[in-house]
Amino acid sequence: MFAKRTGQMKRTAVRELLKVAARPEIISFAGGLPAAELFPVSRVSDAVTRVLDHFGGMSLQYGETEGLAGLREWVATQFTKQQLGSRGRGVRAPMRPENVIITSGAQQALDLVGQVLLEEGDRVVVENPTYLALLSAWRPHGVEFVPVRSDANGMRVAELERAFGRHPKLIYLTPNFQNPQGTTLSFERRKQLLRFATECGAGIVEDNPYGDLRYSGESVPHLLTLETNRTFPGPRFDSSSESLATNPHSVIYIGSFSKVLMPGLRVGWVIAAPEVIEKLVQAKQSADLHTNSLGQHIVLDLLTQGYLEEFLPRLKETYRQRRDAMLEALERFFPRDVSWTRPDGGMFLMARLPSVDATALLPHALEQGVAYVPGEEFHLGGEGKNTMRLNFSNARPGQIQIGIERLGALVAENLGVPANSLRRRGQHAPGVH
């Protein structure tokens, strides 16, 4: 009695691995987990008290499908402020609350976008590798994923012409500190991507859960910012437009509070043309009616109290230290033939192992008390068997050093080289760094 689309559904390795990685003896580089010890438990408790004192039972009541009005206003205003600080030409189309819907995390946003835009047989361009949960969300719609290779500067946009010949409907990417690689799409490639998308009539889904977590390098404007600020040429682009709603191929931007506040509240958002937001509202009404009312009130209270501005620098410094600890440990303990990405932010990097099956290696790593995610599931076309995704945000620096040392010894054993065969400092992956 199962619907045909359920044949495309399966449990993901990441979510299943979290069950094992949660054991206290395991040093986990597996899940994309924030550092739980940094969660503002006392501040959340204070926020709950303020919300209940001020709003009473209304904070526990059914709410608008679009989301809490004040929270939508905050998202729209904050995004517009970020545009003012970008390399654009000024804000010609400021975001408004009608451009915003609050969702139950960014994952629901992806699910809703798939529901309202994708049909069986549609083609979707993605990076290879790409975000695993995106594949899980959109596969049941019967879409065809068209993979495009990436390097240290993100998706190789020049290779999109091959994909455009197949008339894709959407282009999906995480341009900042991509999951699983940690790479960032360069400024020039962002402009090039927008030109290509405009010419072929494809929409762009810009998934940006990690964008505020930059530890080094220069910030790059959002694709949505570049589009609304009219900073790229395109033969089918109406430069006289002053509203996001007038461009039928607008970027759909997805954000989340999960990585910068806490994931348990499940509060994310979409910024898009009002016509797109309206369809997302209709889809959400059949899914869950509205996002958790109390959770939205808690998030808005923390934001209006200035907590994010206070907390984000501390969070970024903590994660920067952990990223640096992992990069240093990889240099010390991994054989010289192994390469990896060097992210400027986010929560992940990806290592590439010559002639080693990372999936087959995982049970041995777990026996040594270390968990990671094999990269194969993030890849399309049977690639990525020799890759592993490593998360650096959840483990402390001391744990990172111990875990990477254990992994390095396992990799060296499988490569048949001495465990102390240290790499030359500064050696990078060919074609990646």
N, C-alpha and C positions, 0 to 999 in steps of 0.2 A: 503493500500500500504506500510505500515511500514515493515521493515525487521524484521525477527523473533527475532534478538538479541536486538531490542529496548524494548522488553518486560522485559529485565534485567536492563534497564536504569531507574533511578529515581532521582529526586532532593534529595540532602543530607540534613539532618537536620541542619548540621553545616552551610552550605551556606545560607539556608533559615533563620536560626536564626540570622545571621549577620544583616539582614535587620532590625530586631527588636532591636538588641543590639546596633545598630548605633544611636539610639535615645539618645539625650544628657542626659536625666534623668536616663538612665540605666547604672548601674555599670556592666560591661561585663567581665565575666570569660569564655566567650563562644568561640570565634574564636581564632585561633592560630596566633594572630596578634603581630608583633613587636611593640615596643613603637614608635609611629609616631613622637613624640616630639624630638626623637634622630636622626631622619633622617637628613643627612648632606645637607640641601637644598642649602646653599651657596657654599659648595664644589662641589655639582653636577652642579650648575650653572657655576662655574669656569671650571669644566671638560668639559662641553658642549662647552664653548668658546674655550678652547684649542683644542678640537677635530675638531671643525669646522674650526678654523684658520689653523690647520696643515693638515687636510685631505680634507677639503672642501667638495665638493659634493660626493666624494667617500665614506664618512661616511654615506651618505643617499642612497647609491646605493644598488642594489642586491649584495649578498655576497655568499661565499662558504657554501654549506649545512653543511659541517663539523664544521663550525664556524670560527671565526676570528683566523688567524694563531697565532698571539701573545698571545691571550687568551688561546688557547689550549696549547701552550708552557708553559704558567704560571701555568695552572692546573697540567700538567704533572710534572713540576719541583717542585711545592709546595708539591704534594703528595709524591714524592721521598724524599724530605727533611723530611717530617713527618715520613717516614719509618726509616730514619736514627736515629730518636729519639725514636723509638719504642723498645719493648723488643724482637725484632727479632734478627737474626744472621747476620745482614748486608743486604744491598740491592743487591740481585742477579739479579733482573729483574727491572731496573729503568724504570719508565714510560716515554713514548715518545708521541709526538703529535699524532701519528697514533693510539694511544690507547684512544684518547679523541674525543668526539663529544659534541658540545655545543647545548643545547636544550632550548626550551621556558619554563624555569622553570623545577623543578624536576618532576612535574606532567606529563609533556609531555614525559619525560624520561620513566616513568612507562608505559605510554600508548604505546610508541614505542616498549619497551621491550615485552609487551604483544602481540603486532602485529606480531613480528618476531619470537617469541618462542612458543606461546600458540595456541593450537587447541582445538576444542570441545572435552570434555571428559578428558582432561589433569587434573592431580591432582597437586595442589599447597599447600604446607605446610605453614601455617601462625601461628603466636602467637594468643592466644585468651585471651584478645581482641587484635585487630590489627588496622592498619591505615585505616580509613574509605574510603578515596579516592582511596586507592589501590583496595579495594573491588569493588568500582564503576568502576574503569578502566578495571578490568579484568573479571568481571562477564559477560559482553556481549559476551565474547569469548566462553562461555559455559563450563568454567572450574569447577572442583569440589574443593572447599577449604577444606583442612584437618586441623582442629584447634588443636593446642598443647598448653596445659596450661603453664602459666608463674608464676613466683614469684619475689621476690626482686632481684634475680640475673638473671632475664630475662627468655627466653624460657627454659622450662624444657627439655633439650636436651636428657636426658635419655629416655624420652617417645617417641622419634622419631622412634624407631625401629618399633613400632606399625604402624606409618605412612609409613615407608619405605616398609613394607609388601604390601602396596598398590601402590608401584612404582610411587612416585611423580616425576614430571618433574622439578619443581622448589621449592626452599625454600625461602620465602620472610620474611625479618625482618628488623626492625630498631634497631640496637644493642645498640645505644647510646641515652639515655634519650627518650625512646620510646613514641610515640604518639599513645594511649592516657595516658599511665600510668606513664611515666617518668622514667621507670626502665632501667637498663643497663645490657647487657649480660656480664657475668664474663669472665675472661681470660681463665679459664679452660674449660668453656662451649664453648667458641669460638673454641678452639682446638678440642674439642670433636665433635662439629658440622661439622667442616671441614673433620674430619675422616669419619663421617657417610656419608656426602655428596659424598665423593670420592668413598666410598665402594658401594654406591647404584647408582652412576652415575647421581645424581641430581645436577642441577645448583643452585647457591645461588645469590639472588639479595639483596645486602647490601645497604639499603637506609639510608643515613647519613646526613640529613639536619641540625641536631642540634649538631653535634660532636664538633664544636669549642666552644660551650656554656657550658663549664664545670666550676662549681663554688666551688666544693669540691671533695675530693677523688682523686684517682690516675688514670691517663689516661690509657686506654687499647688499644692495637694495633687494627687496622682495620682488618677485616677478609681477605681483599685483601692483606694487608701487610703480614699477617701470611702465606697466601698461596704462595705469590711470594718469601717470604724469606725462604720457605721450613722448617718451624718450627713445622710441625706436621707430624706424620707418616701416611701412607696410602698405602695399597697394590697395588693400581692402579695409584699411583702418580709417575711420572717420575722425580726423584730427579736430573737427569742430565740436565734437561731443563734449558735454560737460557732466555727464552722468554715467556711472558704471552700468546703468541699466540699458543704455542705448547700444552697447556693443554685444552682439549675439554670441561672440566667441570669447567672452571674458574669462579671465583666470578665476578659478574657484579656490579660495584660500582656506586652509584648515589649520586651526591652532588648538592648544590645550594648556590647562593649568597643571596637568599631571606631573610634568618634569620640573616645574619651577615652584610649585606649592606642595601638592601631594596627590597621588593617583587615586586614593581610596574614595574621594568625593565624586570622581567621574564627571568632571565638568570640562567640556571642550566647546568649540564654536566653529562656525563657517561664516566667512565673509564672501558675498557674491552679489550679483545683480538681483534686485527685488523679485524678478520673475523666477529666478532659480530658488531663492529663499522661499517663495510661496509654494513651490512644488516640494521642497524639502519639508516644509511645515505639514503639508498634506500627508507625506509619507510617514512623518514622525507621529502624527495623530493615530495612525494605525499600528504603530510600533509600541510606544510607551506613553502616549498622550503628552507628556512633558518631562523635562529633566528634573531630577530630585530638587524639590523646593528648598528644603533646609540646606542642602549642599550649596545651592546657588547663593543663598543668603549669607552663609558662612564665608564663601569666597569673596563676595562683594564687601562684606564687613572688613575682612583682612586687607583688601585692596584700598578701601577708603581710609583705613587706619594707617596706611603707608607701609604696611608690613613687607610687601614685595620689594620696594625700593631699599628697605633696610636689610632684607634677607638675601637678595640675589647676589650682592658682592661676596658675601660669606660662602654661599653655595658655589659660586664660580671659582673662588680661590681653593676650596676643598677639592673640587673635581679637577682643577688644574694640577694640583699636587698629585692626585691619584693617576691622572693621565701621564704625568712626567715620571712617576714611579714605575708605571707599566712599561713605558718606552725605555727607560733605563734598564729595567730588569730584562727586557727582551734583548737589548744589546749585550748584556752580560751573560745570559744563560741560553739563548737560542743559537743553534748552529748557524754558520755564516751563510749557508745557502737558503735560509728562510728569509722571506721578506714580509713587510707589513706596511700598512698605511699609517700616516702620522696626522691625526685630526687636529684641527684648530679649535675644536669644541665638541659638544655633544657628549656621548656616553660610550662610544664603541670604536674599535678599530678591527681590521681584518688582517689575519696572517695567512700567507700562502706557503705551503709546505711542498717542496719538490718530491714527487713520487710517494707521498704518504696519504693514505685514505683517512681523512679526519674523522669520518663516521666510525670506521673500524677501530680507530685509536681511542674513542671516547670511553668505552668500558674500562680500558686500562687506566685512563686518567681518573675515572671515578674511584677505582681501586686505590689510587694514590691520593684521594681526597680532593680532587680538583674537577670542576665542571666548566664546560664551555659549550657553545652551540656549533655543530658542524655546519659549514657554509653551503652545503649542497642544496638545502631546501630553499635558500634565498635565490638560487640561480635557476635559469631556464635553459633548456636545450642540453641537459645532462652535464653542465659545467659545474665547477666549484667543489668537486669531491676532495680536492687537496687544500681546502680553505677552512678556517675556523674564525668565528666571530667572538671577540673578547670584549666584555664589558668591564670598564674600570671605575664606574661611579659607586658601586655597591660595597666593594672591599676596601679595607684600610690599607695604607701603604705597606705596612709590615706583612699583611696577608698577601698582598699583590706580589711582593718579592718571593715569598715562600712558594706560592702557587705557580708563578712563572718558572721558578727554578725546577720544580717538579715536572712541569710540562716540557721544559727544555730538555731535561734528561730523557723523557719518553721519546720526544721527537728525535733526539740524537741517536737513541738506541734503534729506532726504526729506520733511520738513515744509515746506520752502520758506521757512525763517526763517534769519536770520543766525546763524552758528555761535557768535557771542559774545552771543546773546540770553539772558543769564543770568536765571535764575529768582529771585524774591524769596526771601530766606532765611526759612525757617519755613513756606513754602507747602506744604500737604500735599494728598494725593489726596482729592477729595470722596468722602465715604461710607466712607473707609478709615482716615483718621487724624483 
